[in-house]
Every structure is written in C-alpha cells, then in structure tokens.
Amino acid sequence: MDLSKIKIGFSPLSGDLYIFRRGKDPNLALDKREAQRDVIEAVIRYMMHDAPKGASQVFHLGNKSYELTVKPVDRAKEPENQ
C-alpha cells in the first residue's frame, strides 16, 4: 500500500477530522473514516511524553505560528456535560 495517498484532513462542513485515501484525483477521497479521537489522542500522547504536568509547543504552518498547550485536568473538577 502506498502510504503517500493516506491523508488526515478536516471537513469544515461537518467539523470532523478524517483519515482518507486519495486516488489519482487529489480532490476525491476513495475511502474515509472519522478519526478525531485517534488524531487528538496521538497529539496528546506526543505532547505529554515525558511531561506529566503538561507541555506547550509552537508549530509553524506556512507563514503562521501556533502555540498548542496540553495539560492534564482533574476529572472531579471538570464541568458537567462535557
């Protein structure tokens, strides 16, 4: 399988993250599945590795930069309905 045809994308219409496989047409997904939990979990594990109290990292995408911060929360202190 050619992994270069496997992509992660965001649909502004549904608000979901997807893993999808492209064909010859780069605008057409041959197969796709919702992957928000998988993507967010991977980012959290990456950010929290060797950082039990949390971590921040700056990411550069094109000519813009973004700071992402991840920290554990006490489940007992979480607001209800989340």
C-alpha positions as CSV (number, residue, x, y, z in Angstrom):
1,M,0.0,0.0,0.0
2,D,1.3,3.4,-0.9
3,L,1.1,5.4,2.3
4,S,1.6,8.7,0.5
5,K,-2.0,8.5,-0.6
6,I,-3.2,8.3,3.0
7,K,-4.0,11.8,4.5
8,I,-5.5,13.4,7.5
9,G,-8.0,16.1,6.8
10,F,-10.6,18.4,8.3
11,S,-14.1,18.9,6.9
12,P,-15.4,22.5,7.6
13,L,-18.9,21.3,6.7
14,S,-19.1,18.6,9.3
15,G,-16.4,19.8,11.7
16,D,-14.8,16.4,11.7
17,L,-11.3,15.1,11.3
18,Y,-10.9,12.2,8.8
19,I,-8.3,9.8,7.6
20,F,-8.8,9.3,3.9
21,R,-7.2,7.7,0.9
22,R,-6.8,9.6,-2.3
23,G,-6.9,8.3,-5.8
24,K,-5.5,9.9,-8.9
25,D,-7.7,12.9,-8.4
26,P,-6.3,14.7,-5.3
27,N,-9.7,16.2,-4.6
28,L,-11.5,12.9,-4.4
29,A,-11.4,10.6,-1.3
30,L,-11.7,6.9,-2.3
31,D,-12.2,5.8,1.3
32,K,-12.5,7.8,4.5
33,R,-13.4,7.4,8.2
34,E,-13.9,9.7,11.1
35,A,-10.7,10.0,13.1
36,Q,-11.0,12.9,15.5
37,R,-10.4,10.7,18.6
38,D,-7.4,9.0,17.0
39,V,-5.8,12.3,15.9
40,I,-6.4,14.1,19.2
41,E,-5.2,11.1,21.3
42,A,-1.9,10.9,19.2
43,V,-1.3,14.6,19.7
44,I,-1.9,14.4,23.5
45,R,0.4,11.4,23.8
46,Y,3.1,13.2,21.8
47,M,2.8,16.4,23.8
48,M,2.6,14.6,27.2
49,H,5.5,12.3,26.6
50,D,8.0,12.9,29.5
51,A,5.9,15.9,30.6
52,P,3.5,14.7,33.3
53,K,2.4,18.2,34.2
54,G,1.8,19.3,30.6
55,A,3.7,20.9,27.7
56,S,3.5,23.7,25.2
57,Q,4.9,23.7,21.7
58,V,4.9,26.1,18.9
59,F,4.0,24.8,15.4
60,H,4.7,26.6,12.2
61,L,2.3,26.2,9.3
62,G,3.2,28.2,6.3
63,N,3.9,31.8,7.4
64,K,1.8,31.5,10.6
65,S,2.8,30.1,14.0
66,Y,0.5,28.5,16.6
67,E,1.1,27.6,20.2
68,L,-0.5,24.4,21.4
69,T,-0.7,23.6,25.2
70,V,-1.8,20.3,26.7
71,K,-2.2,19.7,30.4
72,P,-3.9,17.1,32.4
73,V,-7.1,18.1,34.2
74,D,-8.7,16.7,37.4
75,R,-11.8,14.8,36.2
76,A,-13.5,15.7,39.5
77,K,-13.2,19.4,38.7
78,E,-14.5,19.1,35.1
79,P,-17.7,21.0,34.3
80,E,-20.7,18.7,33.9
81,N,-21.9,17.8,30.4
82,Q,-18.5,17.6,28.8
